[in-house]
Amino acid sequence: MSTQPLRPARPLKKTNSEYRVVKKPRPAIVKALDIVAIAAAAAFFAGMTLYLLLGGFALGFGQGMRSLAACLLPLVVIVYLKTSTTLGFSRRTNVPFNLFFIYSVWTMLLLSVVEPLAFLYVPIIEFLFSTTLMSLVMRFGDTSRRIYACCYGILTGILGFTLFFGSPFGFGLQ
């Protein structure tokens, strides 16, 4: 007979309460860069939305009202969803890199269609910029790194577009 103790068929796992997550404090320079990234991304989309909104009013009151409606629609929907429902706001973990990548590609796509879609009868570009801005506003209270991933993705999209296609604003960098 063997003197070795019996082993369980599967190794025993610790429960979640037995694990301890230790968060390292972020350096001050990284915190400062995060704040700059958030401010720059929000300022960019707010500025573009305002520019397109004012351009709509420059074309006429009716077009301006359509642009205003396109800008306010995402705000109303996000406020309703955030305050009155739990739809789409589950606590599951989002991988920050996925958000970074999505916001980078989305920003580059938006910048590529600004010129052909700006100031049309149907203010679709105003709606897209406003929707993106509202998706950032929705994440401002988020204490995880998801907001940083979104904002760094936006900045990467702006810089990538400028690198490959020139300035999206026509500042002579074409």
LOLUMRO-947703 format. One record per residue: residue number from 1; residue in three letters; x, y, z of N, C-alpha, C, O in turn. Coordinates in steps of 0.1 Angstrom, whole numbers. Example, Ala and Ser with C-alpha at 12.3 -4.5 7.8 and 13.67 -1.06 7.14 Angstrom:
[1,ala,[132,-57,78],[123,-45,78],[132,-33,78],[142,-33,85]]
[2,ser,[128,-22,71],[137,-11,71],[129,0,79],[134,11,80]]
***
This chain:
[1,met,[8,-12,0],[0,0,0],[9,12,0],[19,13,6]]
[2,ser,[4,23,-7],[12,35,-9],[10,44,4],[-1,44,10]]
[3,thr,[20,52,7],[20,60,19],[17,75,15],[16,84,23]]
[4,gln,[15,77,2],[12,91,-3],[-2,95,0],[-11,86,-1]]
[5,pro,[-5,107,4],[-18,111,7],[-26,112,-6],[-21,114,-17]]
[6,leu,[-39,110,-5],[-48,111,-17],[-49,125,-22],[-50,135,-14]]
[7,arg,[-48,127,-35],[-50,141,-41],[-64,142,-47],[-69,133,-52]]
[8,pro,[-69,154,-46],[-82,156,-52],[-80,155,-67],[-70,158,-73]]
[9,ala,[-91,152,-74],[-91,150,-89],[-88,164,-95],[-80,164,-105]]
[10,arg,[-93,175,-90],[-90,188,-95],[-84,196,-84],[-87,194,-72]]
[11,pro,[-75,206,-87],[-70,214,-76],[-81,223,-71],[-90,227,-78]]
[12,leu,[-80,225,-58],[-90,234,-51],[-87,248,-55],[-76,253,-55]]
[13,lys,[-98,256,-57],[-97,270,-61],[-101,278,-49],[-110,275,-41]]
[14,lys,[-94,290,-47],[-98,299,-37],[-110,307,-42],[-112,309,-54]]
[15,thr,[-118,311,-33],[-130,319,-36],[-125,333,-38],[-114,337,-34]]
[16,asn,[-134,341,-44],[-131,355,-47],[-128,363,-34],[-119,372,-34]]
[17,ser,[-134,360,-23],[-132,367,-11],[-118,364,-5],[-113,372,4]]
[18,glu,[-111,354,-9],[-98,350,-4],[-87,357,-12],[-76,357,-8]]
[19,tyr,[-91,363,-23],[-81,371,-31],[-81,385,-28],[-92,391,-24]]
[20,arg,[-70,392,-28],[-70,406,-25],[-64,413,-37],[-53,410,-41]]
[21,val,[-71,423,-42],[-66,431,-53],[-58,443,-47],[-64,451,-40]]
[22,val,[-46,444,-51],[-38,455,-46],[-35,465,-58],[-29,461,-68]]
[23,lys,[-40,477,-57],[-39,486,-67],[-27,495,-64],[-25,500,-53]]
[24,lys,[-18,496,-75],[-7,505,-73],[-11,519,-76],[-19,522,-85]]
[25,pro,[-6,529,-68],[-10,543,-71],[-4,547,-84],[8,543,-87]]
[26,arg,[-11,555,-91],[-6,560,-104],[3,572,-102],[0,581,-93]]
[27,pro,[14,573,-109],[23,585,-107],[15,598,-111],[6,598,-119]]
[28,ala,[20,609,-105],[13,622,-107],[13,626,-122],[4,632,-127]]
[29,ile,[24,623,-129],[25,627,-143],[15,619,-152],[9,625,-161]]
[30,val,[13,607,-148],[3,599,-156],[-11,604,-153],[-20,605,-162]]
[31,lys,[-14,608,-140],[-27,614,-137],[-29,627,-145],[-40,630,-150]]
[32,ala,[-19,635,-145],[-19,648,-153],[-22,645,-168],[-30,652,-174]]
[33,leu,[-15,636,-173],[-17,632,-188],[-31,627,-190],[-37,630,-201]]
[34,asp,[-36,619,-181],[-50,614,-182],[-60,626,-182],[-69,626,-190]]
[35,ile,[-58,636,-174],[-67,647,-173],[-66,655,-186],[-76,660,-191]]
[36,val,[-54,657,-191],[-52,664,-204],[-59,656,-215],[-65,662,-224]]
[37,ala,[-58,643,-215],[-64,635,-226],[-79,636,-225],[-86,638,-236]]
[38,ile,[-85,636,-214],[-99,637,-212],[-104,651,-217],[-114,652,-224]]
[39,ala,[-97,661,-212],[-101,675,-216],[-99,677,-231],[-108,683,-237]]
[40,ala,[-89,672,-237],[-86,674,-251],[-97,666,-260],[-102,672,-269]]
[41,ala,[-100,654,-256],[-110,646,-264],[-124,653,-263],[-131,654,-273]]
[42,ala,[-127,657,-251],[-141,663,-249],[-141,676,-256],[-151,680,-262]]
[43,ala,[-130,684,-255],[-130,697,-261],[-131,696,-277],[-137,704,-283]]
[44,phe,[-124,686,-282],[-124,684,-296],[-139,681,-301],[-143,688,-311]]
[45,phe,[-145,671,-295],[-159,668,-300],[-169,679,-296],[-178,681,-304]]
[46,ala,[-167,686,-285],[-176,697,-282],[-174,708,-292],[-184,714,-297]]
[47,gly,[-162,711,-295],[-159,722,-305],[-164,718,-319],[-170,727,-326]]
[48,met,[-162,706,-323],[-167,702,-337],[-182,703,-337],[-188,707,-347]]
[49,thr,[-188,698,-326],[-203,698,-326],[-208,713,-326],[-217,716,-334]]
[50,leu,[-202,722,-319],[-206,736,-319],[-203,742,-332],[-212,750,-337]]
[51,tyr,[-192,739,-338],[-189,745,-352],[-199,740,-362],[-204,749,-370]]
[52,leu,[-202,728,-362],[-212,723,-371],[-226,728,-368],[-234,731,-377]]
[53,leu,[-229,730,-356],[-242,736,-352],[-243,750,-356],[-254,754,-362]]
[54,leu,[-233,758,-354],[-233,772,-358],[-233,773,-374],[-240,782,-379]]
[55,gly,[-226,764,-380],[-226,764,-395],[-240,761,-400],[-244,766,-410]]
[56,gly,[-248,752,-393],[-262,749,-397],[-270,762,-396],[-278,764,-405]]
[57,phe,[-269,769,-385],[-276,782,-384],[-272,792,-394],[-280,801,-398]]
[58,ala,[-259,792,-398],[-255,801,-408],[-262,799,-422],[-263,808,-430]]
[59,leu,[-266,786,-424],[-273,783,-436],[-287,786,-436],[-294,787,-446]]
[60,gly,[-292,789,-424],[-307,793,-423],[-312,788,-410],[-307,778,-404]]
[61,phe,[-323,794,-405],[-329,790,-392],[-334,776,-392],[-332,769,-383]]
[62,gly,[-340,772,-403],[-345,758,-404],[-334,748,-403],[-336,738,-396]]
[63,gln,[-324,750,-411],[-313,740,-410],[-306,741,-397],[-302,730,-392]]
[64,gly,[-305,752,-390],[-299,753,-377],[-308,746,-367],[-302,739,-358]]
[65,met,[-321,746,-368],[-329,739,-359],[-328,724,-361],[-328,716,-351]]
[66,arg,[-326,720,-373],[-324,705,-376],[-310,701,-369],[-309,690,-364]]
[67,ser,[-300,710,-371],[-287,707,-365],[-288,706,-350],[-282,697,-343]]
[68,leu,[-296,715,-344],[-297,715,-329],[-304,703,-325],[-301,697,-315]]
[69,ala,[-315,699,-332],[-322,686,-329],[-312,674,-330],[-313,665,-321]]
[70,ala,[-304,674,-340],[-294,663,-341],[-284,663,-330],[-279,652,-326]]
[71,cys,[-281,674,-325],[-271,675,-314],[-277,671,-300],[-271,666,-292]]
[72,leu,[-290,675,-299],[-297,672,-286],[-302,658,-285],[-304,653,-273]]
[73,leu,[-305,652,-296],[-311,638,-295],[-302,628,-287],[-308,622,-278]]
[74,pro,[-289,627,-290],[-281,618,-281],[-281,621,-267],[-282,613,-258]]
[75,leu,[-281,634,-263],[-282,639,-249],[-294,634,-243],[-294,628,-231]]
[76,val,[-306,636,-249],[-318,632,-243],[-319,616,-241],[-323,612,-231]]
[77,val,[-314,609,-251],[-315,594,-250],[-305,589,-239],[-309,581,-232]]
[78,ile,[-293,595,-239],[-284,591,-228],[-289,594,-214],[-288,586,-205]]
[79,val,[-294,606,-213],[-300,610,-199],[-311,600,-195],[-312,596,-184]]
[80,tyr,[-320,597,-205],[-331,588,-202],[-325,574,-198],[-329,568,-188]]
[81,leu,[-316,569,-206],[-311,555,-204],[-303,555,-191],[-304,545,-183]]
[82,lys,[-296,565,-188],[-288,565,-176],[-296,567,-163],[-293,561,-153]]
[83,thr,[-307,575,-164],[-314,577,-151],[-326,569,-150],[-331,566,-138]]
[84,ser,[-332,563,-160],[-345,556,-159],[-344,541,-162],[-354,534,-158]]
[85,thr,[-334,536,-167],[-333,522,-171],[-319,517,-167],[-310,524,-163]]
[86,thr,[-318,504,-168],[-305,497,-166],[-300,491,-179],[-290,484,-180]]
[87,leu,[-307,495,-190],[-304,489,-203],[-290,494,-208],[-287,506,-209]]
[88,gly,[-281,484,-211],[-268,487,-216],[-258,493,-206],[-247,496,-210]]
[89,phe,[-262,493,-193],[-252,498,-183],[-249,488,-173],[-249,491,-161]]
[90,ser,[-247,476,-177],[-244,465,-167],[-230,467,-162],[-222,475,-168]]
[91,arg,[-226,461,-151],[-214,462,-145],[-203,453,-150],[-193,451,-143]]
[92,arg,[-205,446,-161],[-195,437,-166],[-183,445,-170],[-184,457,-173]]
[93,thr,[-172,438,-170],[-159,445,-173],[-158,447,-188],[-159,437,-196]]
[94,asn,[-154,459,-192],[-151,462,-206],[-136,462,-206],[-129,468,-198]]
[95,val,[-130,456,-217],[-116,456,-218],[-112,470,-224],[-117,474,-235]]
[96,pro,[-103,477,-217],[-100,491,-221],[-94,491,-235],[-96,501,-243]]
[97,phe,[-86,482,-239],[-80,482,-253],[-91,482,-263],[-90,489,-274]]
[98,asn,[-102,474,-261],[-112,474,-271],[-118,488,-273],[-121,492,-284]]
[99,leu,[-121,495,-262],[-126,508,-263],[-116,518,-270],[-120,526,-278]]
[100,phe,[-103,516,-266],[-93,524,-273],[-93,522,-288],[-94,532,-295]]
[101,phe,[-94,510,-292],[-94,507,-306],[-107,512,-313],[-106,518,-324]]
[102,ile,[-118,510,-307],[-131,514,-313],[-131,529,-314],[-135,534,-325]]
[103,tyr,[-127,536,-304],[-128,551,-305],[-117,556,-314],[-120,566,-321]]
[104,ser,[-106,550,-316],[-96,554,-326],[-101,553,-340],[-101,562,-348]]
[105,val,[-107,541,-343],[-112,539,-357],[-124,548,-359],[-126,554,-370]]
[106,trp,[-133,549,-349],[-145,557,-350],[-141,572,-353],[-147,578,-362]]
[107,thr,[-131,577,-346],[-127,591,-348],[-121,593,-362],[-125,603,-369]]
[108,met,[-113,583,-367],[-108,585,-380],[-119,584,-391],[-119,591,-400]]
[109,leu,[-129,575,-389],[-140,575,-398],[-148,588,-398],[-152,593,-408]]
[110,leu,[-151,593,-386],[-158,606,-385],[-151,617,-392],[-157,625,-400]]
[111,leu,[-138,618,-390],[-130,629,-396],[-130,627,-412],[-129,637,-419]]
[112,ser,[-131,615,-416],[-130,613,-431],[-144,616,-438],[-144,619,-450]]
[113,val,[-154,617,-430],[-167,621,-436],[-172,635,-432],[-183,638,-436]]
[114,val,[-164,642,-425],[-168,656,-421],[-171,665,-433],[-182,671,-434]]
[115,glu,[-161,665,-442],[-163,674,-453],[-174,671,-462],[-182,680,-466]]
[116,pro,[-176,658,-466],[-187,655,-475],[-201,656,-469],[-211,658,-475]]
[117,leu,[-201,654,-456],[-214,654,-449],[-218,666,-441],[-229,668,-436]]
[118,ala,[-209,676,-440],[-211,688,-432],[-221,697,-439],[-221,698,-452]]
[119,phe,[-230,702,-432],[-240,712,-436],[-250,707,-447],[-254,715,-456]]
[120,leu,[-253,694,-447],[-263,689,-456],[-277,692,-450],[-278,696,-439]]
[121,tyr,[-287,689,-458],[-301,692,-453],[-304,683,-441],[-310,687,-432]]
[122,val,[-299,670,-442],[-301,661,-430],[-288,662,-422],[-278,658,-427]]
[123,pro,[-288,667,-410],[-276,670,-402],[-270,657,-396],[-269,656,-384]]
[124,ile,[-266,648,-404],[-261,635,-399],[-248,636,-392],[-245,629,-382]]
[125,ile,[-239,644,-397],[-225,645,-391],[-226,652,-377],[-219,648,-368]]
[126,glu,[-236,662,-375],[-238,668,-362],[-242,657,-352],[-238,657,-341]]
[127,phe,[-251,648,-357],[-257,638,-349],[-245,628,-345],[-245,624,-333]]
[128,leu,[-236,625,-354],[-226,615,-351],[-216,621,-341],[-211,615,-331]]
[129,phe,[-212,634,-343],[-203,641,-333],[-209,642,-320],[-203,639,-309]]
[130,ser,[-222,646,-319],[-229,647,-306],[-230,634,-299],[-229,633,-287]]
[131,thr,[-233,623,-307],[-234,610,-301],[-221,606,-295],[-221,600,-284]]
[132,thr,[-210,608,-301],[-197,605,-296],[-194,613,-284],[-189,607,-274]]
[133,leu,[-197,626,-284],[-195,634,-272],[-203,629,-260],[-198,628,-249]]
[134,met,[-216,625,-263],[-224,620,-252],[-219,607,-247],[-221,604,-235]]
[135,ser,[-213,599,-255],[-208,586,-250],[-196,588,-241],[-194,581,-231]]
[136,leu,[-189,599,-243],[-178,603,-234],[-184,609,-221],[-179,605,-210]]
[137,val,[-194,617,-222],[-200,623,-210],[-206,612,-201],[-205,613,-189]]
[138,met,[-211,602,-208],[-217,591,-200],[-207,584,-192],[-210,578,-181]]
[139,arg,[-194,584,-196],[-183,577,-189],[-176,586,-179],[-167,581,-173]]
[140,phe,[-179,599,-178],[-171,608,-170],[-171,603,-155],[-160,605,-148]]
[141,gly,[-181,598,-150],[-182,593,-136],[-175,580,-134],[-174,575,-122]]
[142,asp,[-170,574,-144],[-164,560,-144],[-151,561,-137],[-142,569,-141]]
[143,thr,[-149,553,-126],[-136,554,-119],[-126,544,-125],[-114,545,-120]]
[144,ser,[-129,536,-134],[-120,527,-140],[-112,534,-151],[-113,546,-153]]
[145,arg,[-104,527,-158],[-96,532,-169],[-103,533,-182],[-97,535,-192]]
[146,arg,[-116,530,-182],[-123,530,-195],[-124,543,-201],[-122,545,-213]]
[147,ile,[-126,554,-193],[-127,567,-199],[-113,571,-205],[-113,578,-215]]
[148,tyr,[-102,567,-198],[-89,570,-204],[-87,563,-217],[-82,569,-226]]
[149,ala,[-92,551,-218],[-90,543,-231],[-98,550,-242],[-93,552,-253]]
[150,cys,[-110,555,-239],[-118,562,-249],[-111,575,-253],[-110,578,-265]]
[151,cys,[-106,583,-244],[-100,596,-247],[-87,594,-254],[-84,602,-264]]
[152,tyr,[-79,585,-250],[-66,583,-257],[-69,577,-271],[-62,579,-280]]
[153,gly,[-80,569,-273],[-84,564,-286],[-88,576,-295],[-84,576,-307]]
[154,ile,[-95,585,-290],[-99,597,-298],[-87,605,-302],[-86,608,-314]]
[155,leu,[-78,607,-293],[-66,615,-296],[-57,607,-307],[-52,613,-316]]
[156,thr,[-57,594,-305],[-50,586,-315],[-56,586,-329],[-49,587,-339]]
[157,gly,[-70,586,-329],[-77,587,-341],[-74,601,-348],[-72,601,-360]]
[158,ile,[-74,612,-341],[-71,625,-346],[-57,625,-352],[-55,630,-363]]
[159,leu,[-48,621,-344],[-34,621,-349],[-31,612,-360],[-24,615,-370]]
[160,gly,[-38,600,-360],[-36,590,-371],[-42,596,-384],[-36,594,-395]]
[161,phe,[-54,602,-383],[-60,608,-395],[-51,619,-400],[-49,620,-412]]
[162,thr,[-46,628,-392],[-37,639,-396],[-24,633,-402],[-20,638,-412]]
[163,leu,[-19,622,-397],[-7,616,-402],[-9,611,-416],[-1,613,-425]]
[164,phe,[-20,604,-418],[-23,597,-431],[-30,605,-441],[-27,604,-453]]
[165,phe,[-38,615,-437],[-47,622,-447],[-45,637,-446],[-51,644,-454]]
[166,gly,[-37,642,-437],[-36,657,-435],[-46,662,-425],[-53,654,-419]]
[167,ser,[-46,675,-424],[-55,681,-414],[-69,680,-417],[-73,682,-428]]
[168,pro,[-77,675,-408],[-92,674,-411],[-99,688,-411],[-110,689,-414]]
[169,phe,[-91,699,-407],[-97,712,-406],[-93,721,-417],[-98,733,-418]]
[170,gly,[-84,717,-426],[-80,725,-437],[-71,736,-433],[-72,748,-438]]
[171,phe,[-61,734,-424],[-52,744,-419],[-39,744,-428],[-29,748,-422]]
[172,gly,[-40,740,-440],[-28,741,-448],[-18,729,-446],[-7,730,-451]]
[173,leu,[-22,718,-440],[-14,707,-437],[-16,696,-448],[-11,685,-446]]
[174,gln,[-24,699,-457],[-28,688,-467],[-16,683,-475],[-17,675,-483]]
***
